[in-house]
Amino acid sequence: MSAIDLYIARRLARPFLATGAMVILLLSLENSRRLMGLLDNVEQPVAVLIKLMVYLVPEYLGIGLLISVFVAVAVAFRSFAISGELDIFASIGLSPARLLRVPLLLALAVAMLHAGLRAYVEPAGEQRLDALGTSIAIGNLGLSIAPGEFLRPRPDTVFHVDAVDRRTGEFRGLFLRNPDLTVAARAGRVINGGRGEVLLRLSDGHVIVTRSAGRLEIASFKALKMPVQLLAPKLARGTARHRNDRLMLGDLIGAAVGGRTGAGRNAARAALGSRFVTAAFIILVPFFGFALGVPPKRSTSALGLGAGILLIVGFVQAVVAIEDSAHALAPLFQLMIVFGFALAALALFRFQRSQGPGAIEAALLSASRPARHLSRWIPVDRLMMRLPAACRPAPSAA
């Protein structure tokens, strides 16, 4: 690689890594509250939460790679244009196609990485995530309860203890009630009973059983083991797309070739097409980054960056919608979409080369001017006065 290629690579590296890390962090923070809601009955929730986050990283990384390539290329060429380096490159005979050599190599490497993630790493993470969720549901990860509080592991079950020895895990003054029986015991502890259940090992207590017609039976015990289901069984996500997300590449190809039903084969083929079409789209992203990232002369507008991100989101949503449809021609539709985006990338790149740097950004700014002028003629104050008093914004303190 020449010195200019190395210089471009260094300018691409920082925004690429920063954007990928930011996307993973934001997606993790967005889902952390939902995940923490699953850990009410887990003995070590922080460790389990970290495991859940780690298993979700491949999925987040697959999304982040797509955006990171665009942002890295767009930000790098935007900085070249603002600082005048793009004119210097042109003056020494470096065409836009030559400047895109390193971004295209980066996109090719990221496309291969993305294909590998979607083929093996992400399905493995989804499988481990399901296994961990099952362990939480059946209580293999323990039971955590604060003394004096009433725990409702199920809507019809109440669990209460007076004290807990954190060193030994033994409960004191235990009370449990469900529609069939009521149990009170002097001491007890939770053990893993295997076979997907949690056992309460109780000592010195009483049991009240409700029989038919409301008849009660009372019994005392010195030692008792009773199974407890901590969480109500959760329905697995049943869409074909979510099921196929958990299949390795070889299993997915097998389902696409020799699936039992026509619908299953169509869904597997759509999932297979989605993985490869998305990887192919990543190779086109540098062209969009160059076309939409360069601002016009004497301008620092970032309208093209927003348009590019919306374009990527639109592509992903279109591919996912086709995959959800599980149509027999879904792979063909996906190929048509990526072919259409390829023609759009080529057209934008040629327009940028013929009209000069920043021509597309200038066209976007010109197209947005009528909307800005129209907004000036909208009587916002009069419209606000017609709103009910409860719907008007409160006046500021100033």
C-alpha positions as a Markdown table, in Angstrom:
| # | Residue | x | y | z |
|---|---|---|---|---|
| 1 | Met | 0.0 | 0.0 | 0.0 |
| 2 | Ser | 1.2 | 3.5 | -0.8 |
| 3 | Ala | 1.5 | 6.3 | 1.7 |
| 4 | Ile | -1.8 | 7.8 | 0.6 |
| 5 | Asp | -3.5 | 4.4 | 1.1 |
| 6 | Leu | -2.1 | 4.1 | 4.6 |
| 7 | Tyr | -3.2 | 7.7 | 5.3 |
| 8 | Ile | -6.8 | 7.0 | 4.1 |
| 9 | Ala | -6.8 | 3.8 | 6.2 |
| 10 | Arg | -5.8 | 5.6 | 9.3 |
| 11 | Arg | -8.5 | 8.2 | 8.7 |
| 12 | Leu | -11.1 | 5.4 | 8.3 |
| 13 | Ala | -10.1 | 3.4 | 11.3 |
| 14 | Arg | -11.1 | 5.8 | 14.1 |
| 15 | Pro | -14.7 | 6.6 | 12.9 |
| 16 | Phe | -15.2 | 2.9 | 12.0 |
| 17 | Leu | -14.2 | 1.6 | 15.4 |
| 18 | Ala | -16.0 | 4.4 | 17.3 |
| 19 | Thr | -19.3 | 3.9 | 15.4 |
| 20 | Gly | -19.2 | 0.2 | 15.9 |
| 21 | Ala | -18.6 | 0.5 | 19.6 |
| 22 | Met | -21.3 | 3.2 | 19.9 |
| 23 | Val | -23.9 | 1.1 | 18.1 |
| 24 | Ile | -23.2 | -2.0 | 20.3 |
| 25 | Leu | -23.3 | 0.2 | 23.5 |
| 26 | Leu | -26.6 | 1.9 | 22.5 |
| 27 | Leu | -28.3 | -1.4 | 21.6 |
| 28 | Ser | -27.0 | -3.0 | 24.8 |
| 29 | Leu | -28.4 | -0.1 | 26.9 |
| 30 | Glu | -31.7 | -0.2 | 25.1 |
| 31 | Asn | -32.2 | -3.9 | 25.9 |
| 32 | Ser | -30.6 | -3.9 | 29.4 |
| 33 | Arg | -33.8 | -2.9 | 31.1 |
| 34 | Arg | -35.8 | -5.7 | 29.4 |
| 35 | Leu | -33.1 | -8.2 | 30.2 |
| 36 | Met | -32.9 | -7.1 | 33.9 |
| 37 | Gly | -36.6 | -7.9 | 34.1 |
| 38 | Leu | -35.8 | -11.5 | 33.5 |
| 39 | Leu | -33.4 | -11.8 | 36.4 |
| 40 | Asp | -35.7 | -11.2 | 39.3 |
| 41 | Asn | -35.3 | -14.8 | 40.6 |
| 42 | Val | -31.6 | -15.3 | 39.7 |
| 43 | Glu | -29.1 | -15.6 | 42.5 |
| 44 | Gln | -26.3 | -13.7 | 40.8 |
| 45 | Pro | -28.1 | -11.3 | 38.4 |
| 46 | Val | -25.1 | -9.2 | 37.4 |
| 47 | Ala | -23.1 | -12.2 | 36.1 |
| 48 | Val | -26.1 | -13.6 | 34.2 |
| 49 | Leu | -26.8 | -10.1 | 32.7 |
| 50 | Ile | -23.2 | -9.9 | 31.5 |
| 51 | Lys | -23.6 | -13.3 | 29.8 |
| 52 | Leu | -26.8 | -12.2 | 28.2 |
| 53 | Met | -25.1 | -9.1 | 26.9 |
| 54 | Val | -22.2 | -11.1 | 25.5 |
| 55 | Tyr | -24.4 | -13.5 | 23.7 |
| 56 | Leu | -26.2 | -10.6 | 22.0 |
| 57 | Val | -23.0 | -8.9 | 20.9 |
| 58 | Pro | -22.8 | -10.8 | 17.5 |
| 59 | Glu | -26.3 | -9.6 | 16.6 |
| 60 | Tyr | -25.5 | -6.0 | 17.5 |
| 61 | Leu | -22.2 | -6.2 | 15.7 |
| 62 | Gly | -23.9 | -7.4 | 12.5 |
| 63 | Ile | -26.0 | -4.2 | 12.6 |
| 64 | Gly | -23.1 | -2.0 | 13.7 |
| 65 | Leu | -20.8 | -3.2 | 10.9 |
| 66 | Leu | -23.2 | -2.0 | 8.2 |
| 67 | Ile | -23.5 | 1.5 | 9.7 |
| 68 | Ser | -19.8 | 1.7 | 10.7 |
| 69 | Val | -18.6 | 1.3 | 7.1 |
| 70 | Phe | -20.9 | 4.1 | 5.8 |
| 71 | Val | -20.1 | 6.5 | 8.7 |
| 72 | Ala | -16.3 | 5.8 | 8.4 |
| 73 | Val | -16.2 | 6.5 | 4.6 |
| 74 | Ala | -18.6 | 9.5 | 4.8 |
| 75 | Val | -16.8 | 11.1 | 7.7 |
| 76 | Ala | -13.4 | 10.6 | 6.2 |
| 77 | Phe | -14.2 | 12.1 | 2.8 |
| 78 | Arg | -16.2 | 14.8 | 4.5 |
| 79 | Ser | -13.1 | 15.8 | 6.5 |
| 80 | Phe | -11.0 | 15.6 | 3.3 |
| 81 | Ala | -13.4 | 18.0 | 1.6 |
| 82 | Ile | -13.7 | 20.5 | 4.4 |
| 83 | Ser | -9.9 | 20.7 | 5.0 |
| 84 | Gly | -9.2 | 20.9 | 1.2 |
| 85 | Glu | -7.4 | 17.6 | 1.0 |
| 86 | Leu | -9.8 | 16.3 | -1.6 |
| 87 | Asp | -8.7 | 19.1 | -4.0 |
| 88 | Ile | -5.1 | 18.2 | -3.3 |
| 89 | Phe | -5.7 | 14.6 | -4.2 |
| 90 | Ala | -7.4 | 15.7 | -7.4 |
| 91 | Ser | -4.5 | 18.0 | -8.3 |
| 92 | Ile | -2.0 | 15.2 | -8.1 |
| 93 | Gly | -4.1 | 13.0 | -10.3 |
| 94 | Leu | -5.9 | 10.8 | -7.9 |
| 95 | Ser | -9.5 | 10.1 | -9.1 |
| 96 | Pro | -12.4 | 9.3 | -6.8 |
| 97 | Ala | -12.2 | 5.7 | -8.0 |
| 98 | Arg | -8.5 | 5.6 | -6.9 |
| 99 | Leu | -9.4 | 7.1 | -3.5 |
| 100 | Leu | -12.1 | 4.5 | -2.9 |
| 101 | Arg | -9.5 | 1.6 | -3.2 |
| 102 | Val | -9.0 | 1.4 | 0.6 |
| 103 | Pro | -12.7 | 1.9 | 1.5 |
| 104 | Leu | -13.6 | -0.9 | -0.9 |
| 105 | Leu | -11.0 | -3.2 | 0.6 |
| 106 | Leu | -12.4 | -2.4 | 4.0 |
| 107 | Ala | -15.9 | -3.0 | 2.8 |
| 108 | Leu | -14.9 | -6.4 | 1.3 |
| 109 | Ala | -13.2 | -7.5 | 4.6 |
| 110 | Val | -16.3 | -6.3 | 6.6 |
| 111 | Ala | -18.6 | -8.1 | 4.2 |
| 112 | Met | -16.7 | -11.4 | 4.7 |
| 113 | Leu | -16.7 | -10.8 | 8.5 |
| 114 | His | -20.5 | -10.1 | 8.4 |
| 115 | Ala | -21.1 | -13.3 | 6.4 |
| 116 | Gly | -19.1 | -15.3 | 9.0 |
| 117 | Leu | -21.0 | -13.7 | 11.9 |
| 118 | Arg | -24.4 | -14.4 | 10.3 |
| 119 | Ala | -23.4 | -17.9 | 9.3 |
| 120 | Tyr | -21.9 | -19.2 | 12.6 |
| 121 | Val | -21.3 | -16.7 | 15.4 |
| 122 | Glu | -24.8 | -15.1 | 15.6 |
| 123 | Pro | -26.7 | -18.5 | 15.5 |
| 124 | Ala | -24.4 | -19.8 | 18.2 |
| 125 | Gly | -25.1 | -16.8 | 20.4 |
| 126 | Glu | -28.8 | -17.1 | 19.8 |
| 127 | Gln | -28.7 | -20.8 | 20.8 |
| 128 | Arg | -26.7 | -20.0 | 24.0 |
| 129 | Leu | -29.1 | -17.2 | 24.7 |
| 130 | Asp | -32.1 | -19.6 | 24.5 |
| 131 | Ala | -30.3 | -22.1 | 26.7 |
| 132 | Leu | -29.6 | -19.4 | 29.3 |
| 133 | Gly | -33.2 | -18.2 | 29.2 |
| 134 | Thr | -34.4 | -21.8 | 29.8 |
| 135 | Ser | -32.0 | -22.1 | 32.8 |
| 136 | Ile | -33.4 | -18.9 | 34.3 |
| 137 | Ala | -37.0 | -20.1 | 33.7 |
| 138 | Ile | -36.6 | -23.4 | 35.4 |
| 139 | Gly | -34.4 | -22.1 | 38.2 |
| 140 | Asn | -31.1 | -23.7 | 37.5 |
| 141 | Leu | -29.4 | -20.4 | 38.3 |
| 142 | Gly | -30.8 | -20.2 | 41.8 |
| 143 | Leu | -33.4 | -18.3 | 43.7 |
| 144 | Ser | -32.7 | -14.9 | 45.2 |
| 145 | Ile | -35.1 | -13.3 | 47.7 |
| 146 | Ala | -34.8 | -10.5 | 50.2 |
| 147 | Pro | -36.0 | -11.4 | 53.8 |
| 148 | Gly | -39.3 | -9.9 | 54.6 |
| 149 | Glu | -40.4 | -9.5 | 51.0 |
| 150 | Phe | -43.1 | -11.4 | 49.2 |
| 151 | Leu | -41.9 | -13.0 | 46.0 |
| 152 | Arg | -44.4 | -14.0 | 43.3 |
| 153 | Pro | -42.5 | -16.4 | 41.0 |
| 154 | Arg | -45.9 | -17.1 | 39.4 |
| 155 | Pro | -49.1 | -15.0 | 39.5 |
| 156 | Asp | -50.8 | -17.7 | 41.7 |
| 157 | Thr | -47.8 | -18.4 | 44.0 |
| 158 | Val | -46.5 | -16.4 | 47.0 |
| 159 | Phe | -43.1 | -17.1 | 48.6 |
| 160 | His | -41.8 | -15.4 | 51.8 |
| 161 | Val | -38.9 | -15.9 | 54.2 |
| 162 | Asp | -38.1 | -14.2 | 57.5 |
| 163 | Ala | -34.3 | -14.4 | 57.2 |
| 164 | Val | -31.6 | -15.7 | 54.9 |
| 165 | Asp | -28.1 | -16.9 | 55.7 |
| 166 | Arg | -26.2 | -15.7 | 52.7 |
| 167 | Arg | -23.2 | -17.8 | 53.6 |
| 168 | Thr | -25.0 | -21.1 | 53.5 |
| 169 | Gly | -28.1 | -20.1 | 51.5 |
| 170 | Glu | -30.5 | -21.4 | 54.2 |
| 171 | Phe | -33.9 | -19.8 | 54.7 |
| 172 | Arg | -35.5 | -19.2 | 58.1 |
| 173 | Gly | -39.2 | -18.9 | 58.6 |
| 174 | Leu | -40.4 | -20.0 | 55.2 |
| 175 | Phe | -44.0 | -19.6 | 53.9 |
| 176 | Leu | -45.3 | -20.7 | 50.5 |
| 177 | Arg | -48.8 | -20.6 | 49.1 |
| 178 | Asn | -50.4 | -21.6 | 45.8 |
| 179 | Pro | -54.0 | -22.6 | 44.9 |
| 180 | Asp | -53.5 | -26.2 | 46.0 |
| 181 | Leu | -51.5 | -26.0 | 49.2 |
| 182 | Thr | -50.0 | -23.8 | 51.8 |
| 183 | Val | -46.6 | -24.7 | 53.4 |
| 184 | Ala | -44.9 | -23.2 | 56.5 |
| 185 | Ala | -41.5 | -24.4 | 57.6 |
| 186 | Arg | -38.9 | -23.5 | 60.2 |
| 187 | Ala | -36.0 | -23.7 | 57.8 |
| 188 | Gly | -35.2 | -24.7 | 54.2 |
| 189 | Arg | -32.9 | -24.2 | 51.2 |
| 190 | Val | -33.2 | -24.3 | 47.4 |
| 191 | Ile | -31.5 | -27.1 | 45.5 |
| 192 | Asn | -31.3 | -28.0 | 41.8 |
| 193 | Gly | -33.4 | -31.1 | 41.4 |
| 194 | Gly | -32.3 | -31.8 | 37.8 |
| 195 | Arg | -34.8 | -32.6 | 35.1 |
| 196 | Gly | -35.6 | -29.0 | 34.7 |
| 197 | Glu | -37.0 | -28.2 | 38.2 |
| 198 | Val | -36.1 | -26.5 | 41.5 |
| 199 | Leu | -36.6 | -28.3 | 44.8 |
| 200 | Leu | -37.3 | -26.8 | 48.1 |
| 201 | Arg | -35.7 | -28.9 | 50.9 |
| 202 | Leu | -37.8 | -28.0 | 54.0 |
| 203 | Ser | -37.6 | -29.0 | 57.6 |
| 204 | Asp | -40.0 | -28.8 | 60.7 |
| 205 | Gly | -43.1 | -27.5 | 59.1 |
| 206 | His | -46.8 | -28.0 | 58.2 |
| 207 | Val | -48.7 | -28.5 | 55.0 |
| 208 | Ile | -52.3 | -27.5 | 54.3 |
| 209 | Val | -53.7 | -29.2 | 51.2 |
| 210 | Thr | -57.0 | -28.0 | 49.6 |
| 211 | Arg | -59.0 | -30.9 | 48.3 |
| 212 | Ser | -62.1 | -31.0 | 46.2 |
| 213 | Ala | -65.2 | -29.2 | 47.6 |
| 214 | Gly | -62.9 | -26.9 | 49.7 |
| 215 | Arg | -62.0 | -29.6 | 52.2 |
| 216 | Leu | -58.6 | -29.0 | 53.9 |
| 217 | Glu | -56.1 | -31.6 | 55.1 |
| 218 | Ile | -53.3 | -30.7 | 57.5 |
| 219 | Ala | -50.1 | -32.6 | 57.9 |
| 220 | Ser | -46.8 | -32.0 | 59.7 |
| 221 | Phe | -43.3 | -33.0 | 58.5 |
| 222 | Lys | -39.7 | -33.2 | 59.8 |
| 223 | Ala | -38.2 | -33.1 | 56.3 |
| 224 | Leu | -39.9 | -32.4 | 52.9 |
| 225 | Lys | -38.8 | -31.9 | 49.3 |
| 226 | Met | -41.2 | -30.2 | 47.0 |
| 227 | Pro | -40.7 | -29.0 | 43.4 |
| 228 | Val | -41.3 | -25.3 | 42.6 |
| 229 | Gln | -41.6 | -23.8 | 39.2 |
| 230 | Leu | -40.1 | -20.3 | 39.4 |
| 231 | Leu | -41.4 | -18.7 | 36.3 |
| 232 | Ala | -44.3 | -19.3 | 34.0 |
| 233 | Pro | -43.2 | -21.0 | 30.8 |
| 234 | Lys | -42.4 | -18.4 | 28.1 |
| 235 | Leu | -43.7 | -18.9 | 24.6 |
| 236 | Ala | -40.8 | -19.2 | 22.2 |
| 237 | Arg | -40.7 | -16.7 | 19.4 |
| 238 | Gly | -42.5 | -18.7 | 16.7 |
| 239 | Thr | -41.8 | -16.8 | 13.5 |
| 240 | Ala | -39.9 | -18.6 | 10.9 |
| 241 | Arg | -37.3 | -15.8 | 10.7 |
| 242 | His | -36.4 | -16.1 | 14.4 |
| 243 | Arg | -36.2 | -19.9 | 14.1 |
| 244 | Asn | -33.9 | -19.6 | 11.1 |
| 245 | Asp | -31.7 | -17.1 | 13.0 |
| 246 | Arg | -30.7 | -20.0 | 15.3 |
| 247 | Leu | -29.5 | -22.2 | 12.4 |
| 248 | Met | -25.9 | -22.5 | 11.4 |
| 249 | Leu | -25.1 | -22.1 | 7.7 |
| 250 | Gly | -24.9 | -25.8 | 7.0 |
| 251 | Asp | -28.2 | -26.5 | 8.8 |
| 252 | Leu | -29.9 | -23.5 | 7.0 |
| 253 | Ile | -28.7 | -24.8 | 3.6 |
| 254 | Gly | -30.1 | -28.2 | 4.4 |
| 255 | Ala | -33.4 | -26.7 | 5.4 |
| 256 | Ala | -33.5 | -24.7 | 2.2 |
| 257 | Val | -32.7 | -27.7 | 0.0 |
| 258 | Gly | -34.6 | -30.5 | 1.7 |
| 259 | Gly | -37.1 | -28.9 | 4.1 |
| 260 | Arg | -40.1 | -31.0 | 5.1 |
| 261 | Thr | -42.7 | -28.4 | 4.0 |
| 262 | Gly | -42.8 | -25.9 | 1.2 |
| 263 | Ala | -43.3 | -23.0 | 3.7 |
| 264 | Gly | -40.2 | -24.2 | 5.7 |
| 265 | Arg | -38.1 | -24.4 | 2.5 |
| 266 | Asn | -39.2 | -20.9 | 1.4 |
| 267 | Ala | -38.5 | -19.4 | 4.8 |
| 268 | Ala | -35.0 | -21.0 | 4.9 |
| 269 | Arg | -34.2 | -19.8 | 1.4 |
| 270 | Ala | -35.3 | -16.3 | 2.3 |
| 271 | Ala | -33.1 | -16.4 | 5.4 |
| 272 | Leu | -30.2 | -17.6 | 3.3 |
| 273 | Gly | -30.7 | -14.9 | 0.8 |
| 274 | Ser | -30.9 | -12.3 | 3.5 |
| 275 | Arg | -27.5 | -13.2 | 4.9 |
| 276 | Phe | -25.7 | -13.1 | 1.6 |
| 277 | Val | -27.5 | -10.1 | 0.1 |
| 278 | Thr | -26.7 | -8.0 | 3.2 |
| 279 | Ala | -23.0 | -9.0 | 2.9 |
| 280 | Ala | -23.1 | -8.0 | -0.8 |
| 281 | Phe | -24.7 | -4.7 | 0.1 |
| 282 | Ile | -21.8 | -3.8 | 2.4 |
| 283 | Ile | -19.5 | -3.7 | -0.7 |
| 284 | Leu | -21.7 | -1.0 | -2.1 |
| 285 | Val | -21.7 | 1.2 | 1.0 |
| 286 | Pro | -18.4 | 3.1 | 0.3 |
| 287 | Phe | -20.0 | 4.5 | -2.9 |
| 288 | Phe | -22.9 | 5.9 | -0.9 |
| 289 | Gly | -20.4 | 7.1 | 1.7 |
| 290 | Phe | -18.4 | 9.0 | -0.9 |
| 291 | Ala | -21.5 | 10.4 | -2.7 |
| 292 | Leu | -23.4 | 11.5 | 0.4 |
| 293 | Gly | -20.6 | 12.4 | 2.7 |
| 294 | Val | -18.9 | 15.1 | 0.7 |
| 295 | Pro | -20.5 | 18.6 | 1.4 |
| 296 | Pro | -20.6 | 21.4 | -1.2 |
| 297 | Lys | -17.9 | 24.1 | -1.3 |
| 298 | Arg | -18.0 | 26.5 | 1.6 |
| 299 | Ser | -20.6 | 24.3 | 3.4 |
| 300 | Thr | -20.6 | 22.1 | 6.4 |
| 301 | Ser | -24.0 | 20.6 | 5.9 |
| 302 | Ala | -24.4 | 17.0 | 7.1 |
| 303 | Leu | -27.7 | 16.3 | 5.3 |
| 304 | Gly | -26.1 | 13.6 | 3.3 |
| 305 | Leu | -25.0 | 11.6 | 6.4 |
| 306 | Gly | -28.6 | 11.5 | 7.6 |
| 307 | Ala | -29.9 | 10.5 | 4.1 |
| 308 | Gly | -27.3 | 7.7 | 3.9 |
| 309 | Ile | -28.3 | 6.2 | 7.3 |
| 310 | Leu | -31.9 | 6.3 | 6.3 |
| 311 | Leu | -31.0 | 4.6 | 3.1 |
| 312 | Ile | -29.2 | 1.8 | 5.0 |
| 313 | Val | -32.1 | 1.4 | 7.4 |
| 314 | Gly | -34.5 | 1.2 | 4.4 |
| 315 | Phe | -32.5 | -1.5 | 2.8 |
| 316 | Val | -32.4 | -3.6 | 6.0 |
| 317 | Gln | -36.1 | -3.2 | 6.6 |
| 318 | Ala | -36.9 | -4.2 | 3.0 |
| 319 | Val | -34.8 | -7.3 | 3.2 |
| 320 | Val | -36.3 | -8.3 | 6.6 |
| 321 | Ala | -39.8 | -7.7 | 5.3 |
| 322 | Ile | -39.1 | -10.0 | 2.3 |
| 323 | Glu | -37.6 | -12.6 | 4.7 |
| 324 | Asp | -40.7 | -12.4 | 6.9 |
| 325 | Ser | -43.0 | -13.0 | 4.0 |
| 326 | Ala | -41.3 | -16.3 | 3.2 |
| 327 | His | -42.4 | -16.1 | -0.4 |
| 328 | Ala | -41.2 | -18.7 | -2.9 |
| 329 | Leu | -39.5 | -15.9 | -4.9 |
| 330 | Ala | -38.0 | -14.1 | -1.8 |
| 331 | Pro | -34.3 | -14.7 | -2.9 |
| 332 | Leu | -35.1 | -13.2 | -6.3 |
| 333 | Phe | -36.8 | -10.2 | -4.7 |
| 334 | Gln | -33.8 | -9.7 | -2.5 |
| 335 | Leu | -31.4 | -9.9 | -5.4 |
| 336 | Met | -33.5 | -7.3 | -7.2 |
| 337 | Ile | -33.3 | -4.9 | -4.3 |
| 338 | Val | -29.5 | -5.2 | -4.0 |
| 339 | Phe | -29.3 | -4.8 | -7.8 |
| 340 | Gly | -31.4 | -1.7 | -7.6 |
| 341 | Phe | -29.2 | -0.3 | -4.8 |
| 342 | Ala | -26.1 | -1.1 | -6.9 |
| 343 | Leu | -27.5 | 0.9 | -9.8 |
| 344 | Ala | -28.3 | 3.8 | -7.5 |
| 345 | Ala | -24.8 | 3.7 | -6.0 |
| 346 | Leu | -23.3 | 3.8 | -9.5 |
| 347 | Ala | -25.6 | 6.6 | -10.6 |
| 348 | Leu | -24.7 | 8.7 | -7.5 |
| 349 | Phe | -21.0 | 8.0 | -8.0 |
| 350 | Arg | -21.1 | 9.1 | -11.6 |
| 351 | Phe | -23.1 | 12.2 | -10.8 |
| 352 | Gln | -20.6 | 13.2 | -8.2 |
| 353 | Arg | -17.7 | 12.7 | -10.5 |
| 354 | Ser | -19.3 | 14.6 | -13.4 |
| 355 | Gln | -20.7 | 17.5 | -11.4 |
| 356 | Gly | -17.9 | 17.9 | -8.8 |
| 357 | Pro | -17.6 | 17.1 | -5.1 |
| 358 | Gly | -20.6 | 18.0 | -3.0 |
| 359 | Ala | -23.0 | 18.0 | -6.0 |
| 360 | Ile | -25.4 | 15.5 | -4.4 |
| 361 | Glu | -25.4 | 17.3 | -1.1 |
| 362 | Ala | -26.1 | 20.6 | -2.9 |
| 363 | Ala | -29.0 | 18.9 | -4.7 |
| 364 | Leu | -30.4 | 17.6 | -1.4 |
| 365 | Leu | -30.1 | 21.1 | 0.1 |
| 366 | Ser | -31.9 | 22.6 | -3.0 |
| 367 | Ala | -34.7 | 20.0 | -2.6 |
| 368 | Ser | -35.2 | 20.9 | 1.1 |
| 369 | Arg | -35.5 | 24.7 | 0.5 |
| 370 | Pro | -39.1 | 24.6 | -0.6 |
| 371 | Ala | -40.1 | 22.8 | 2.6 |
| 372 | Arg | -38.2 | 25.4 | 4.7 |
| 373 | His | -39.9 | 28.3 | 2.8 |
| 374 | Leu | -43.3 | 26.6 | 3.2 |
| 375 | Ser | -42.8 | 26.3 | 6.9 |
| 376 | Arg | -42.4 | 30.1 | 7.2 |
| 377 | Trp | -45.9 | 30.6 | 5.8 |
| 378 | Ile | -47.5 | 28.2 | 8.2 |
| 379 | Pro | -49.3 | 30.3 | 10.9 |
| 380 | Val | -48.0 | 28.3 | 13.9 |
| 381 | Asp | -49.1 | 30.8 | 16.5 |
| 382 | Arg | -52.7 | 30.8 | 15.2 |
| 383 | Leu | -52.7 | 27.0 | 15.1 |
| 384 | Met | -51.5 | 26.8 | 18.7 |
| 385 | Met | -54.2 | 29.2 | 19.8 |
| 386 | Arg | -56.9 | 26.9 | 18.4 |
| 387 | Leu | -55.6 | 24.0 | 20.4 |
| 388 | Pro | -57.3 | 23.1 | 23.7 |
| 389 | Ala | -55.6 | 24.6 | 26.7 |
| 390 | Ala | -54.5 | 21.2 | 27.9 |
| 391 | Cys | -52.7 | 20.5 | 24.6 |
| 392 | Arg | -50.7 | 23.8 | 24.5 |
| 393 | Pro | -47.1 | 23.7 | 25.7 |
| 394 | Ala | -46.4 | 25.4 | 29.1 |
| 395 | Pro | -44.8 | 28.8 | 28.9 |
| 396 | Ser | -41.1 | 29.0 | 29.8 |
| 397 | Ala | -40.0 | 30.5 | 33.1 |
| 398 | Ala | -38.4 | 33.4 | 31.2 |
